[in-house]
Amino acid sequence: MVKEAYLYKKLSEKKVQCQNCAHYCVIPPGKRGICGVRENINGKLYAIKDGKTIAVNIDPIEKKPYFHF
């Protein structure tokens, strides 16, 4: 699943600058940023989603100090 990213700036020579985090990666065509999630495809930044779950945590409803609240 590929979707065009929102926060990026187009640069010369089909490079893009990702603005989603503090790294501000300058990404040449065909490469990915530090996160490995956003890729430059022909001068446009795309968010590469594979549909996999990143993390699953068991989170109890009752936590301290609200036990039996």
Backbone as a ProteinNet text record, in pm:
[ID]
protein_1_A
[PRIMARY]
MVKEAYLYKKLSEKKVQCQNCAHYCVIPPGKRGICGVRENINGKLYAIKDGKTIAVNIDPIEKKPYFHF
[TERTIARY]
84.7	0	89.6	75.6	158.4	67.8	102	22.4	117.5	86.4	173.3	173.5	291.6	307.9	264.8	233	186.8	300.4	385.9	485.1	619.5	638.1	768	780.9	906.4	934.7	1012.1	972.8	1043.3	1168.6	1279.1	1406.7	1449.2	1565.6	1615.1	1658.6	1665.7	1709.7	1624.2	1493.7	1395.5	1423	1500.2	1521	1405.8	1377.6	1275.7	1331.9	1274.8	1313	1191.3	1202.6	1095.5	1090	969.8	952.8	863	865.7	782.2	847.3	977.7	1045.6	1162.2	1239.3	1349.6	1471.7	1473.5	1588.1	1590.7	1475	1462.6	1548.7	1525.1	1603.3	1590.5	1701.9	1702.8	1718.1	1614.8	1607.1	1617.6	1720.2	1730.8	1630.1	1604.9	1508.1	1545.1	1445.4	1465.6	1518.8	1536.7	1590.4	1486	1513.5	1426.2	1498.9	1422	1478.6	1529.4	1571.7	1624.9	1520.9	1395.2	1288.9	1262.6	1290.9	1265.2	1120.7	1037.8	894.7	857.4	933.8	903.2	1008.4	959.9	1047.9	1020.9	1127.6	1117.7	1099.9	985.5	957.4	934	1032.7	1026.4	994.5	1057.2	1041.6	923.1	850.9	740.4	768	732	755	631.8	651.7	542.8	564.6	455.8	458.6	433.8	530.8	522.5	459.5	340.6	270.1	254.6	288.9	273.1	158.8	86.4	-29.4	1.7	125.8	164.1	151.3	117.5	107.1	246.5	266.3	397	413.5	311.8	321.1	183.7	182.8	60.7	92.3	17.5	39.5	-90	-76.8	-191.1	-195.4	-305.1	-318.3	-438.7	-416.4	-528.1	-613.8	-742.1	-834.3	-810.3	-795	-775.2	-625.9	-580.3	-440	-432.2	-316.5	-294.3	-310.1	-364.9	-429.2	-579.7	-628.9	-774.6	-817.9	-768.8	-808.4	-951.3	-1039	-1181	-1252.6	-1223.4	-1284	-1417.7
-117.1	0	123.9	207.5	326.8	448.9	552.3	674.5	793.4	898.7	1016.2	1083.9	1117.6	1180.7	1327.1	1384.1	1521.7	1620.8	1594.3	1692.2	1670.4	1732.2	1728.3	1846.5	1874.5	1985.7	1931.5	1971.3	1929.6	2013.5	1948.3	2014.8	1991	2041.6	2024	1879.2	1841.1	1708.4	1596	1619.4	1523.6	1477.1	1552.4	1522.6	1584.4	1526.6	1579.9	1589.3	1680.7	1693	1656.9	1547.6	1502.5	1594.2	1633.4	1723.6	1661.9	1529.9	1460.2	1448.9	1463.3	1455.1	1553.4	1552	1647	1613.9	1499.3	1463.7	1543.9	1582.2	1656.1	1591.6	1465.6	1389	1448	1462.4	1495.2	1361.4	1324.2	1189.7	1196.4	1132.9	1127.9	1027.1	1032.7	941.4	794.6	714.6	571.7	532.1	626.1	597.8	626	576.8	600.6	684.2	747.9	828	741	804.8	733.9	638.1	677.9	595.3	468.2	471.7	356.2	342	440.6	433.2	520.4	625.2	717.2	705.9	697.4	675.7	779.1	825.3	918.2	837.5	853.1	786.2	893.6	912.7	1010.3	1151.7	1195.7	1332.6	1358	1253.7	1266.5	1174.1	1219	1139.9	1056.1	926.8	834.6	765.3	744.2	667.6	521.1	437.8	295.9	224.9	170.1	98.3	-46.6	-137.8	-278.5	-345.7	-271	-324.9	-412.5	-412.7	-494.6	-414	-481.5	-418.1	-390.6	-271.4	-234.2	-284.9	-265.6	-307	-346.3	-448	-490.7	-497.9	-422.9	-419.7	-448.7	-519.8	-542.9	-427.3	-352.5	-235	-254	-273.7	-295.4	-169.6	-189.9	-78.6	-11.4	-93.1	-39.3	-26.4	94.5	120.7	194.2	192.3	270	416.5	496.2	476.3	450	415.8	401.1	254.4	173.4	34.6	24	-45.6	-60.8	74.6	161.4	293.8	288.2
0	0	0	-99	-113	-121.1	-43	-41.6	-38.8	-114.3	-115.8	21.3	68.6	200.1	193.7	311	318.8	340	435.4	478.2	410	294.7	227.7	133.4	98.3	7.8	-112.6	-231.8	-352.2	-369.9	-404.7	-428.9	-573	-610.4	-747.2	-770.3	-895.2	-939.9	-881.8	-867.8	-817.6	-674.7	-599.9	-458	-379.5	-263.7	-175	-33.3	44.1	185	268.9	343.7	431.6	552.5	593.5	707.3	813.6	825.1	922.9	1059.9	1068.8	1198.8	1199.5	1305.5	1321.7	1235.2	1169.9	1084.9	954.6	904.4	777.3	667.5	643.2	545.6	404.9	336.9	194.2	122.5	47.5	-9.2	-161.6	-219.1	-365.5	-422.8	-553.2	-615	-592.9	-559.3	-540.5	-404.1	-314.6	-181.2	-75	48.4	162.9	266.9	354.3	462	575.9	684.2	800.2	858.7	859.8	919.3	838.7	708.9	623.9	581.7	613.9	584.1	464.9	438.6	329.5	219.3	95.4	-19	-127.8	-191.2	-303.1	-431.2	-494.4	-620.5	-725	-813.8	-923.2	-875.8	-767.7	-721.9	-631.3	-591.2	-496.3	-378.6	-258.5	-137.8	-107.8	-93	-65.3	67.5	141.1	264.7	228.2	257.7	225.3	344.9	324.6	430.9	387.1	476.3	440.8	514.4	598.7	666.5	785.2	832.2	946.7	1075.4	1183.3	1313.7	1368	1421	1475.1	1617.4	1701.2	1841	1893.5	1978.7	2045.2	2193.7	2273.5	2418.1	2491.3	2602.3	2689.2	2787.8	2786.4	2871.4	2963.5	3093.2	3184.5	3199.8	3222.4	3241	3375.4	3479.9	3614.8	3643.7	3666.4	3696.8	3829.1	3887	4010.7	3979.8	4058.6	4187.8	4176.6	4059.7	4039.8	4036.1	4125	4131.1	4186.6	4120.7	4154.5	4162.5	4069.9	4069.8	3999.9
[MASK]
+++++++++++++++++++++++++++++++++++++++++++++++++++++++++++++++++++++

